[in-house]
Amino acid sequence: MKPFIYDYTLEELQEWAVSQGEPAFRGGQIFDWLYVKRVSSFEEMTNLSKPLRQKLTDEFAFVTLQEITKLESKDGTVKFLFGLHDDHAIETVIMKHNYGNSICVTTQVGCKVGCTFCASTLGGLKRNLTPGEIVAQVVQAQKILDTRGERVSSIVIMGTGEPFENYDATMKFLRIMIHEKGLNIGQRHITVSTSGIVPNIYRFADENTQINLAISIHAPNDALRSKLMPVNRRFPFDDVMESLRYYIAKTGRRITFEYALIGGVNDQPEHAEELAGVLKDMLCHVNLIPVNYVPERKYVRTSRNDIFQFQRILADKGINVTIRREQGHDIAAACGQLRAKHMESGAR
């Protein structure tokens, strides 16, 4: 099948234009049509010659995201289940905040990390997305926001999949998103979240970006984390922490630790005390996440009082900590829930 036009950076489009006997600036015009004017076909690129438009049509395809399901929450969150060209499905979420619109994107169809409290891993990993399939989620969201006169102000790479298991595609997606001649999303308004793929944490530290890094930690020690997150057996707790210290030393940037609180499992005072000890003197912030109920997983949410107690213990130990504001709770907005329901019908 044809490569996706969204798979290409500005520089690659310029190189392609030159290879077709065109001046390099034609690549810039194509990039502008894709990300500033946000057209949906090559025929709409009216400042290009008809022969050049035909070459584009012959050689490239637009990513098709077929809207299978759209759920809107009373808090303004909108969750989409999009069908891909090969009948797989992915989730994308638009979240409305007082500071703007945040888009949560997916990087893989399914996930192999295996977190025991997460719906995303149900059914395992099917395939990686291409850079263009990740890009298309943001473009689609921006087209929706265009009708309101609004824009995408931030991106979180926290949807289905492990971004650092699809590292090259994720990084190419990021380069396209931050380009000043395209959507021009500020680097500090983008966060990529990993479960702890140690070699690529080191690679990311060396990328010299201002993009934020979040780590799904979910336990204060190796034994408990291995029970909750099988990926910890590949990349043990101590190795993850060492790679994060390298990241902080190399970049000077603060890390966000995401900690899903699970009733009676990892939410006790002793867990908070141990976590505070592990994170002592690290440049970090802890984001406590009351776990979403997933029927297949059987975990229960931590009580409100226990959530606040956990927060107080960390704060008293000098750890910067907040409780994540819940969004889309009424529309199954947790990663993978919508796709899991779709798969129950026999779909992919």
Protein Blocks (a to p, Z undefined) as FASTA:
>chain_A
ZZdfklpcfklmmmmmmmnopafklmmmmmmmmmmnopabfklmmmbcfklmmmmmmmpc
cdddddfbdcddfkopacdddddfkopacdddddddfkbccddddfbecjfklpakbfkl
gopafbdcdfklmmmmmmmmmmmmmmnopacfbdcdfbgcjfklmmmlmmmmmmmmmpmk
lnopafklcccddehiaklmmmmmmnopabdcdddfkpabfklmmmmmmmlmmmgfklmm
mmmmmmmmmnopacdddddddehklmcfklmmmmmmmmgoiacddddddddddfklopac
ddfklmmmmmmmmmmnopacdddddehklnopaghklmmmmmmnopZZ
